[in-house]
Amino acid sequence: MAEGPVAGTFFTRVDCPLCEAAWAALEQAGVSARLRRKDIASDGELTRRYGWRIPVVALAGGNEFDIALEDQLVACLSALSADVAPS
């Protein structure tokens, strides 16, 4: 499992099947522990920003991935894995 400091935020909302499927993929890849979950419904600005784009992973470096799209999920997993790869 990839552990270390929090690498970013997983933006979600309650009762979002795509979000749950994406979170399961992140857990299976062993990187979910490096993300904090944030329900966008609790913040009007986040709701305006992400709206129907969720699930979105925003990494600390500024990259954002709309991980409901398979290619974006793969890119996100690659970025999270590279962040913890040995030098």
C-alpha positions in Angstrom: 0.0 0.0 0.0 1.3 3.4 -0.9 1.5 5.4 2.3 3.0 8.8 3.1 1.7 12.3 3.5 -1.6 13.3 2.1 -1.1 13.7 -1.6 -4.4 15.4 -2.4 -8.2 15.4 -2.1 -10.9 13.1 -3.4 -14.0 15.2 -4.2 -17.2 13.3 -3.9 -20.8 13.5 -2.8 -23.2 11.2 -1.0 -25.1 8.7 -3.1 -22.7 9.0 -6.1 -22.2 5.5 -7.6 -19.3 6.7 -9.9 -17.6 8.1 -6.8 -17.9 4.8 -4.9 -16.6 2.9 -7.9 -13.7 5.3 -8.2 -12.9 5.1 -4.5 -12.9 1.3 -4.7 -10.4 1.5 -7.6 -8.2 3.8 -5.5 -8.4 1.4 -2.5 -7.6 -1.6 -4.7 -4.5 0.2 -6.1 -3.4 1.0 -2.5 -3.4 4.8 -2.8 -6.7 5.8 -1.1 -4.9 6.3 2.3 -3.0 9.2 0.7 -6.2 11.1 -0.2 -8.6 12.9 2.0 -12.3 12.6 1.1 -14.3 15.8 0.8 -18.1 16.0 0.1 -18.6 18.9 -2.2 -22.2 19.3 -1.0 -20.9 20.8 2.2 -19.3 23.8 0.4 -21.0 26.0 -2.2 -17.8 27.0 -3.9 -16.8 23.3 -4.3 -20.2 22.5 -5.7 -19.9 25.3 -8.3 -16.4 24.3 -9.1 -16.8 20.5 -9.4 -20.6 20.1 -9.9 -21.2 17.1 -12.2 -17.4 16.5 -12.7 -17.1 14.3 -9.6 -15.4 12.2 -8.7 -12.3 14.4 -9.0 -8.9 13.9 -7.4 -7.0 17.1 -6.9 -3.3 16.5 -6.1 -1.3 18.9 -3.9 0.8 19.9 -6.9 -2.3 21.3 -8.7 -3.1 18.5 -11.1 -6.8 17.5 -11.2 -8.2 14.2 -12.6 -11.8 13.6 -13.5 -11.4 9.9 -12.5 -14.8 8.7 -13.7 -13.0 8.6 -17.0 -10.8 5.6 -17.3 -7.9 7.4 -18.9 -7.9 10.0 -16.1 -8.1 7.3 -13.4 -5.0 5.6 -15.0 -3.2 9.0 -15.1 -4.1 9.7 -11.5 -2.9 6.3 -10.3 0.3 6.8 -12.2 0.9 10.2 -10.6 0.1 8.9 -7.1 2.4 5.9 -7.6 5.2 8.0 -9.0 5.0 10.3 -6.0 6.0 7.5 -3.7 8.4 5.6 -6.0 11.9 5.0 -4.6 14.5 7.4 -6.0 
